[in-house]
Amino acid sequence: MSRRRRRPLDDPRTVTRIVYALVAFCTLALLADLLYVKHPHFTVEKWPAFYALYGFTGSVALVLAAKGLRRFLMRDEDYYEPPERDRDDD
């Protein structure tokens, strides 16, 4: 009987810690955005957390666009395999 080796991400506690660390890092980055003087070219760039919101919106738009394109680009599971010939034809 072979036992599968446990990996670090198999433990739910590890995944929870990673999520909390990511939230903490994003919060610190957002707070750091409020502490420095910006020299924007456009008025919208003066908004607090503008680049975080812009990046998040762009990421969501890419995911939704990819889901829409999937309908047109999806192929059958055996699309790249050559069709099997019947043994009777040989």
Summary of the structure (lengths in Angstrom):
residues: 90
radius of gyration: 24.5
end to end distance: 43.5
largest distance: 78.3
contacts: 129
relative contact order: 0.05
helix: 62%
strand: 0%
